[in-house]
Amino acid sequence: MSKKETTAVNRRDFFRKASLGVGAAGAAMAGLSASKTKAAEPAKGASTGAGYRETAHVKKYYELAKF
């Protein structure tokens, strides 16, 4: 009996190669979209500090949560 040489890709190799391709495509898209976006500029008169602000929706949450 002679063995037939097949070039079939087994299941694990297929998924390994497919995941590498998807990862590379995702990285490329992330790089392209990152170069197109610009950082948002803060509004005039807005506080530049990163401190906590108790706004209306936060007060409403506290009211509903009974804090």
C-alpha angles and dihedrals in degrees: 000000000000123000117237115228110227127187094203115143113233120230098257094050090049094053092043092053093042092052092049090052093049091047092050092048091049092050091050092050091048090052092050095047093046092056092053099051124085126206115258114250118228117251118255113268092019118134112255093206120103092222129134117276122194102217129178095269091049090051090050090051091051090049093051093043090048096233 
